[in-house]
Amino acid sequence: MLATSGGGTGRHVRMLAAGCAAKGAAVRVLGPAQTDRDFGFSAGGESVRFVPVEIADRPHPAGDLRAIARLRRLLPGADVVHAHGMRAGALTALALAGSRRRPSLVVTVHNAPVAGGATGAVYRTLELIVARRADSVLCVSADLADRMRAAGARRVAAAVVPAPGGPAVVSGIPADPSLVLAVGRLATQKGFAVLLEAAARWRDLRPEPRLMIVGQGPLDAELRAKAAALGVVAEFAGHRDDVPELLAAAAVFVLPSQWEGQALILQEALRAGAPVVATRAGGNSAVAGEDAAVFVPPGDPAALADAVRAVLTDPDLAARLRKAALARAATLPDEEAAVAAVRTEYAHLGHGG
């Protein structure tokens, strides 16, 4: 079960669905029709069945009530319902309330809460619903696990979320020694506005670093305007199918997230042997360890600029980061480990998975 997904969550659910089906489980994936079009659940054949349930990524009272009613009709007969994301988890929990034969409910929390305002208040309500009604809560980072325990979750465990695919071909020398690469959804969470402010501080370097931001999202026009106002030459590359190759070619990969759960692109950067500069947000330091990245505080353009400058101007530092990235990548879990982990969790709840 998942709501609208912009990327990582949808790919993760697709991987788990295919892996559990391969082990003999009868799998149904419930989510918005657009999610099926984006991630191709229906293309998996008879082993994975997709059933449309429209759940938006923002509160929508009338739509949420319709989704709860539809879930109440669809969920009876399931052994385990595994919801991904706080909204999907909370609506599923409400749909299961009062069921005569309630399936076990597992919820994976993929992202940190939005801070403040009405949206933050709604998120905290959803968080309490999930914590108090789910049989098991899986969290992608330690800070999320702490939040869910504080909210009253009865069982909290670590979610195993590997990045898809395999390692890139790494030469050890960047193909483009001036390329500063960032990849992610063009949304507030990812901190690209801060990255542009940082880029304005390294324009004195020669050759001037070439900033490329790969991704799409609602802030596209706003970020382009900000780059122009700052005098920063930035390439907004949109969707790219060659991200592993770009990571291997880059002089430095930057992850400027304001908040984060577990960024799959960080795992991909480590696999590619890219020197990494990242904010110490959410699960970033747990994924990369202390040796495979230079960490800076979220929301600090000066610290971010200084860290990128250090990597670009110190070949020994860049080489150490590349070596450490590949070593760290070798320790990361793969898709088989992720499927095994959820099956173990289902078995703990009394089901074979």
C-alpha positions as CSV (number, residue, x, y, z in Angstrom):
1,M,0.0,0.0,0.0
2,L,1.4,3.4,-1.0
3,A,0.2,6.9,-1.7
4,T,1.5,9.2,-4.5
5,S,5.2,8.5,-4.9
6,G,7.8,10.7,-6.5
7,G,10.5,8.1,-6.8
8,G,12.3,6.1,-4.1
9,T,9.3,4.8,-2.2
10,G,7.7,3.5,-5.4
11,R,10.8,1.8,-6.6
12,H,11.2,0.2,-3.1
13,V,7.6,-1.1,-3.0
14,R,8.0,-2.5,-6.6
15,M,11.2,-4.3,-5.5
16,L,9.6,-5.8,-2.3
17,A,6.4,-6.8,-4.2
18,A,8.4,-8.7,-6.9
19,G,10.7,-10.3,-4.3
20,C,7.9,-11.5,-2.0
21,A,6.0,-12.8,-5.0
22,A,9.1,-14.7,-6.2
23,K,9.0,-16.4,-2.7
24,G,5.5,-17.6,-3.3
25,A,3.4,-14.9,-1.6
26,A,0.2,-13.7,-3.2
27,V,0.9,-9.9,-3.5
28,R,-1.5,-7.1,-4.2
29,V,-0.2,-3.5,-4.5
30,L,-2.7,-0.8,-3.7
31,G,-2.1,2.8,-4.7
32,P,-2.9,5.6,-7.1
33,A,-3.3,4.7,-10.7
34,Q,-0.6,7.2,-11.6
35,T,1.8,5.3,-9.4
36,D,1.2,2.1,-11.4
37,R,1.9,4.1,-14.6
38,D,5.1,5.5,-13.1
39,F,6.5,2.3,-11.7
40,G,4.9,-0.5,-13.8
41,F,3.4,-2.7,-11.1
42,S,0.9,-4.1,-13.6
43,A,3.8,-5.1,-15.9
44,G,4.8,-7.7,-13.4
45,G,2.3,-10.2,-14.7
46,E,0.0,-12.4,-12.5
47,S,2.4,-12.6,-9.6
48,V,1.8,-9.0,-8.5
49,R,-1.7,-7.6,-8.9
50,F,-2.2,-3.8,-8.8
51,V,-5.5,-2.4,-7.5
52,P,-6.0,1.4,-7.8
53,V,-6.8,3.4,-4.6
54,E,-6.4,7.1,-4.9
55,I,-4.4,8.5,-2.0
56,A,-2.9,12.0,-2.5
57,D,0.3,13.2,-1.0
58,R,-1.5,16.0,0.8
59,P,-4.6,16.1,3.1
60,H,-7.9,16.0,1.1
61,P,-10.8,15.2,3.5
62,A,-13.3,14.0,0.9
63,G,-10.7,12.1,-1.1
64,D,-9.3,10.5,2.1
65,L,-12.8,9.4,3.2
66,R,-13.3,7.7,-0.2
67,A,-9.9,6.0,0.1
68,I,-10.7,4.7,3.6
69,A,-14.1,3.3,2.4
70,R,-12.4,1.6,-0.6
71,L,-9.7,0.1,1.6
72,R,-12.4,-1.3,3.9
73,R,-13.8,-3.2,0.9
74,L,-10.4,-4.4,-0.4
75,L,-8.4,-5.4,2.7
76,P,-10.5,-8.2,4.3
77,G,-8.8,-11.5,3.6
78,A,-5.3,-10.2,3.7
79,D,-2.8,-11.6,6.2
80,V,-0.5,-8.7,6.3
81,V,-1.0,-5.1,5.0
82,H,2.3,-3.3,4.5
83,A,1.8,0.4,4.1
84,H,4.6,2.8,3.0
85,G,4.5,6.4,4.1
86,M,2.7,8.1,6.9
87,R,-0.4,9.0,4.9
88,A,-0.9,5.5,3.5
89,G,-0.2,4.0,6.9
90,A,-2.7,6.2,8.8
91,L,-5.5,5.8,6.2
92,T,-4.9,2.1,6.2
93,A,-5.0,2.0,10.0
94,L,-8.3,3.9,10.0
95,A,-9.8,1.5,7.4
96,L,-8.9,-1.5,9.5
97,A,-10.4,-0.1,12.7
98,G,-13.2,-2.4,13.9
99,S,-12.4,-5.2,11.4
100,R,-13.6,-8.6,12.6
101,R,-10.5,-10.3,11.3
102,R,-7.9,-7.6,11.2
103,P,-4.8,-8.3,9.2
104,S,-1.4,-7.4,10.7
105,L,-0.4,-3.9,9.8
106,V,3.2,-3.0,9.1
107,V,4.0,0.6,8.2
108,T,7.4,1.8,6.8
109,V,8.2,5.4,7.6
110,H,10.3,6.7,4.7
111,N,10.6,10.4,5.5
112,A,11.0,12.9,8.3
113,P,8.1,15.1,9.2
114,V,7.4,18.5,7.7
115,A,8.2,21.0,10.4
116,G,5.7,23.6,11.6
117,G,2.4,25.0,10.3
118,A,-0.8,23.3,9.5
119,T,0.9,20.6,7.4
120,G,3.2,19.7,10.4
121,A,0.2,19.5,12.7
122,V,-1.5,17.1,10.3
123,Y,1.6,15.0,10.0
124,R,1.8,14.7,13.8
125,T,-1.8,13.4,13.9
126,L,-1.0,10.8,11.2
127,E,2.1,9.9,13.2
128,L,0.1,9.2,16.3
129,I,-2.5,7.1,14.4
130,V,0.3,5.0,12.9
131,A,2.2,4.6,16.2
132,R,-0.8,3.5,18.1
133,R,-2.5,1.2,15.6
134,A,0.3,-0.4,13.6
135,D,1.6,-3.8,14.7
136,S,5.1,-3.0,13.5
137,V,6.7,0.3,12.4
138,L,9.8,0.1,10.2
139,C,11.9,3.3,10.0
140,V,14.6,4.2,7.5
141,S,16.7,6.2,10.0
142,A,17.4,6.3,13.7
143,D,15.8,9.7,14.3
144,L,12.5,8.5,12.8
145,A,12.7,5.4,15.0
146,D,13.1,7.6,18.0
147,R,10.1,9.7,17.0
148,M,7.8,6.7,16.5
149,R,8.9,5.2,19.9
150,A,8.1,8.5,21.6
151,A,4.7,8.5,19.8
152,G,3.9,5.2,21.4
153,A,4.7,2.6,18.7
154,R,4.6,-0.9,20.2
155,R,7.3,-2.4,17.9
156,V,9.9,-0.4,16.0
157,A,12.6,-1.9,13.7
158,A,15.0,-0.7,11.0
159,A,13.8,-0.7,7.4
160,V,16.2,-2.1,4.9
161,V,16.0,0.1,1.8
162,P,18.7,-0.6,-0.8
163,A,19.2,1.5,-3.9
164,P,18.2,-0.3,-7.1
165,G,20.8,-1.5,-9.6
166,G,24.5,-2.2,-9.3
167,P,27.7,-0.3,-9.2
168,A,28.8,2.1,-11.9
169,V,32.1,1.6,-13.7
170,V,34.6,3.7,-11.7
171,S,38.0,4.9,-13.0
172,G,39.1,6.6,-9.9
173,I,39.6,9.9,-11.8
174,P,36.6,12.2,-12.5
175,A,35.8,12.5,-16.2
176,D,34.7,16.1,-15.6
177,P,36.9,17.7,-12.9
178,S,34.7,20.7,-12.7
179,L,31.3,19.0,-12.4
180,V,29.4,19.5,-9.2
181,L,26.4,17.2,-9.3
182,A,23.2,17.1,-7.3
183,V,20.3,14.7,-7.9
184,G,16.8,14.8,-6.5
185,R,13.2,16.0,-6.6
186,L,13.0,19.8,-7.0
187,A,11.2,20.4,-3.7
188,T,12.0,22.2,-0.5
189,Q,13.2,19.1,1.3
190,K,16.1,18.6,-1.0
191,G,17.8,22.0,-0.2
192,F,18.6,23.0,-3.7
193,A,18.0,26.7,-2.9
194,V,20.8,26.5,-0.3
195,L,23.0,24.7,-2.9
196,L,22.5,27.7,-5.3
197,E,23.5,30.1,-2.6
198,A,26.6,28.0,-1.9
199,A,27.4,28.0,-5.6
200,A,27.5,31.8,-5.7
201,R,30.4,31.6,-3.2
202,W,32.7,29.4,-5.3
203,R,32.5,31.3,-8.5
204,D,36.1,32.6,-8.0
205,L,37.4,29.1,-8.6
206,R,39.1,28.4,-12.0
207,P,37.9,26.6,-13.9
208,E,34.5,27.7,-12.4
209,P,32.7,24.6,-11.2
210,R,29.9,23.5,-13.4
211,L,26.7,22.8,-11.3
212,M,24.3,20.3,-12.7
213,I,21.0,19.5,-10.9
214,V,19.2,16.4,-12.1
215,G,15.6,16.0,-11.3
216,Q,12.1,17.4,-11.7
217,G,9.6,18.9,-9.3
218,P,7.4,21.9,-8.3
219,L,10.3,24.3,-7.6
220,D,11.8,24.1,-11.1
221,A,10.9,27.6,-12.2
222,E,11.6,29.1,-8.7
223,L,15.1,27.5,-8.6
224,R,15.9,28.6,-12.2
225,A,15.0,32.2,-11.2
226,K,17.1,32.1,-8.1
227,A,20.1,30.8,-10.0
228,A,19.7,33.7,-12.5
229,A,19.4,36.2,-9.7
230,L,22.5,34.9,-8.0
231,G,24.5,34.9,-11.3
232,V,25.0,31.1,-10.9
233,V,25.4,29.1,-14.1
234,A,23.5,26.0,-13.3
235,E,22.2,23.3,-15.6
236,F,18.8,22.0,-14.7
237,A,19.0,18.7,-16.4
238,G,15.5,17.3,-15.6
239,H,15.1,13.5,-15.8
240,R,18.3,11.6,-16.8
241,D,18.7,7.9,-17.4
242,D,22.5,8.0,-17.0
243,V,22.7,9.1,-13.4
244,P,25.3,6.3,-12.5
245,E,27.6,7.5,-15.2
246,L,27.2,11.1,-14.1
247,L,28.0,10.2,-10.5
248,A,31.1,8.4,-11.6
249,A,32.2,11.3,-13.8
250,A,31.5,14.1,-11.2
251,A,34.2,15.8,-9.2
252,V,31.9,16.0,-6.3
253,F,28.3,14.9,-5.5
254,V,26.3,17.2,-3.2
255,L,23.3,16.1,-1.1
256,P,22.1,19.4,0.5
257,S,18.9,18.0,2.0
258,Q,17.1,20.1,4.6
259,W,15.6,16.9,6.1
260,E,15.9,13.4,4.9
261,G,14.9,9.8,5.6
262,Q,17.3,7.6,3.8
263,A,18.3,9.0,0.4
264,L,18.7,6.2,-2.2
265,I,20.8,8.6,-4.3
266,L,23.4,8.7,-1.6
267,Q,23.8,4.9,-1.9
268,E,24.1,5.2,-5.6
269,A,26.8,7.9,-5.2
270,L,28.8,5.6,-2.9
271,R,28.5,2.8,-5.4
272,A,29.9,5.1,-8.1
273,G,32.8,6.1,-6.0
274,A,31.8,9.7,-6.0
275,P,33.3,12.2,-3.5
276,V,30.3,13.2,-1.4
277,V,29.4,16.4,0.4
278,A,26.1,15.9,2.4
279,T,24.1,17.5,5.1
280,R,24.0,15.7,8.4
281,A,20.2,15.2,8.1
282,G,18.2,12.1,8.9
283,G,19.9,8.9,7.8
284,N,22.7,10.5,5.7
285,S,25.5,9.9,8.1
286,A,24.3,6.3,8.9
287,V,24.4,5.4,5.2
288,A,27.7,7.0,4.4
289,G,29.6,6.6,7.7
290,E,32.0,9.2,8.8
291,D,34.8,8.5,6.3
292,A,32.9,8.5,3.0
293,A,31.5,12.0,3.0
294,V,32.2,15.5,4.2
295,F,29.2,16.5,6.4
296,V,27.8,20.0,6.9
297,P,24.8,21.3,8.8
298,P,21.5,21.6,6.9
299,G,20.6,25.1,5.7
300,D,24.1,26.5,5.9
301,P,25.3,27.7,2.4
302,A,28.7,29.0,3.7
303,A,29.6,25.6,5.2
304,L,28.3,23.8,2.1
305,A,30.4,26.0,-0.2
306,D,33.5,25.5,1.9
307,A,33.1,21.7,1.9
308,V,32.6,21.6,-1.9
309,R,35.6,24.0,-2.4
310,A,37.8,21.7,-0.2
311,V,37.0,18.6,-2.3
312,L,37.5,20.5,-5.6
313,T,40.8,22.0,-4.6
314,D,42.4,19.1,-2.6
315,P,43.0,16.0,-4.9
316,D,44.1,13.9,-1.9
317,L,40.9,14.6,-0.1
318,A,38.9,13.7,-3.2
319,A,40.9,10.5,-3.7
320,R,40.3,9.5,0.0
321,L,36.6,10.1,-0.3
322,R,36.4,8.0,-3.5
323,K,38.2,5.1,-1.9
324,A,36.0,5.3,1.2
325,A,32.8,5.6,-0.8
326,L,33.6,2.3,-2.6
327,A,34.5,0.6,0.6
328,R,31.3,1.8,2.3
329,A,29.2,0.7,-0.8
330,A,30.5,-2.8,-0.4
331,T,28.8,-3.0,3.1
332,L,25.4,-1.7,2.0
333,P,22.5,-4.2,1.9
334,D,21.1,-5.4,-1.4
335,E,17.6,-6.1,-2.6
336,E,17.7,-9.7,-1.4
337,A,18.5,-8.5,2.1
338,A,15.6,-6.1,2.0
339,V,13.1,-8.8,0.9
340,A,14.5,-11.2,3.6
341,A,14.1,-8.4,6.2
342,V,10.4,-7.8,5.5
343,R,9.6,-11.5,5.3
344,T,11.2,-11.9,8.7
345,E,9.0,-9.1,10.1
346,Y,5.9,-10.7,8.6
347,A,7.0,-14.1,10.2
348,H,7.4,-12.3,13.6
349,L,3.8,-11.2,13.3
350,G,2.7,-14.8,12.6
351,H,2.7,-14.9,8.8
352,G,5.0,-16.5,6.3
353,G,5.6,-13.3,4.2
